[in-house]
Each structure stands twice: as structure tokens, then as C-alpha cells.
Amino acid sequence: MTELQSLAGSTVTLDDIQNYWRGMSLDEFVERISRQRPQRVLDVTREELIEIARRMRPEGGYPDPQGYAEVFDMQVSMPSASMMMYHPPEHVTISVPISEYDPTPEVLVDWALAYRVMQQ
């Protein structure tokens, strides 16, 4: 497992290997674990984040929306921020049924940028 992680440059786990088929094909899994991890850009702008959010939407027609989701997550401090595309953050009350939840890229970015880590 350590050798695979080293070769892939990722933290692929045994659970990932045993259960990849639940959400993707073998080819997609191999591509995902072999893809170079995105780097954080310190001066990324709101407009650039909006474009990344637009490209991570599966219906957007861009190749590799999951790759854009990984880039988005790397650029903001909110953990798994790209998941807001599917589920609203806990602190947000939505006025539509969850089946109609479809935030714009601008809203996703604003929520992600508003996130603050709770200090204890």
C-alpha cells in the first residue's frame, strides 16, 4: 500500500481500492489516483474561483469536473467546499426543497469565502 501511495503521490487507501466501483469505473479510478494534486494559489481571485466553480459542475460540459472540484477545495479554507454543490452548508437555510437545490457558482464561492475556522 505504501508503494502504491508513493507511486500515485496520493493517500489512496485500501477502502478506496475496495470500493471505487461504487462511484466510478476502473479507468476513472486510475486517472483519479494518478492525477497530480492541485497546489494552493495564494492570490486567487473571487472571479477565478467562480470560474473554477462553474467548471466543477457536472452539467457544465467541461472535462473532468472532479478535477476542478479538487482545485476548488484546495483554494478555500472550508473543508470539502465543493460538496456544497450538492448539499447546503449547515448554517444556511434554503427556501426550496432539497431536490431543487442548485446554487450558482457565485453563491458557492461566497459561502466558501465566508467560512471561518472555529477557534476553541
C-alpha positions in Angstrom: 0.0 0.0 0.0 2.9 2.4 0.8 4.5 1.8 -2.5 1.2 2.5 -4.3 0.7 5.7 -2.4 4.3 6.7 -3.2 3.9 5.9 -6.9 0.5 7.7 -7.1 1.6 10.6 -5.0 -1.7 10.3 -3.1 -3.2 8.9 0.1 -5.2 6.2 -1.6 -6.5 3.8 1.0 -7.4 0.1 0.9 -11.1 1.2 1.3 -10.7 3.4 -1.8 -9.4 0.4 -3.8 -12.1 -2.0 -2.5 -15.0 0.4 -3.1 -14.0 2.6 -6.0 -16.6 0.7 -8.2 -19.4 2.2 -6.2 -18.9 5.6 -7.8 -16.7 5.3 -10.8 -15.2 3.0 -13.4 -11.8 1.4 -13.0 -10.4 3.8 -15.7 -11.8 6.8 -13.8 -10.3 5.5 -10.5 -6.8 5.0 -12.0 -7.0 8.5 -13.5 -8.1 10.0 -10.2 -5.3 8.4 -8.1 -2.6 9.1 -10.8 -3.6 12.8 -11.2 -1.2 15.4 -9.8 -2.7 17.1 -6.8 -3.6 20.7 -7.2 -1.5 23.3 -5.5 -2.8 26.2 -3.4 -2.6 29.6 -5.1 -2.3 32.4 -2.5 -3.7 35.2 -4.6 -6.6 33.5 -6.3 -9.4 36.0 -7.0 -13.1 35.6 -6.4 -13.6 35.7 -10.2 -11.2 32.9 -10.7 -12.9 30.8 -8.0 -16.3 31.5 -9.7 -14.8 30.1 -13.0 -13.5 27.0 -11.2 -16.9 26.5 -9.5 -18.6 26.8 -12.9 -16.2 24.2 -14.4 -16.7 21.7 -11.5 -20.5 21.5 -12.2 -21.1 18.1 -13.9 -23.7 19.7 -16.3 -21.2 22.4 -17.3 -19.8 20.4 -20.1 -16.2 20.8 -19.0 -13.9 17.7 -19.0 -13.0 16.4 -15.5 -15.4 18.3 -13.2 -14.0 16.2 -10.3 -10.6 17.7 -11.0 -12.0 21.2 -10.8 -13.7 20.3 -7.6 -10.3 19.3 -6.2 -8.8 22.6 -7.3 -11.7 24.5 -5.7 -11.3 22.6 -2.4 -7.5 23.4 -2.4 -8.1 27.1 -2.9 -10.5 27.8 0.0 -10.2 27.1 3.7 -13.6 25.4 4.0 -13.1 21.6 4.1 -14.8 19.8 1.2 -16.3 23.1 0.0 -17.1 21.6 -3.4 -19.7 19.4 -1.7 -21.9 22.5 -1.2 -22.8 22.0 -4.9 -24.9 19.1 -3.7 -25.7 19.9 -0.1 -26.0 23.3 1.5 -23.7 24.1 4.4 -25.3 23.5 7.9 -25.6 27.2 8.7 -27.6 28.0 5.5 -31.3 27.7 5.3 -32.6 27.1 1.8 -36.0 28.2 0.7 -36.5 25.4 -1.9 -36.9 21.7 -1.5 -33.5 19.9 -1.5 -34.5 18.3 -4.8 -34.5 21.8 -6.3 -31.2 23.0 -4.6 -29.0 24.4 -7.3 -26.7 27.1 -6.0 -24.9 29.3 -8.6 -21.1 29.3 -8.8 -21.2 32.8 -7.3 -23.1 31.6 -4.2 -20.8 28.6 -3.8 -17.8 30.9 -3.8 -19.3 33.4 -1.4 -20.2 30.7 1.0 -16.7 29.2 0.8 -15.0 32.5 1.2 -17.2 33.4 4.2 -16.2 30.2 6.1 -14.1 30.8 9.2 -12.5 28.1 11.2 -13.9 28.0 14.7 -11.3 28.7 17.3 -11.6 26.9 20.6 
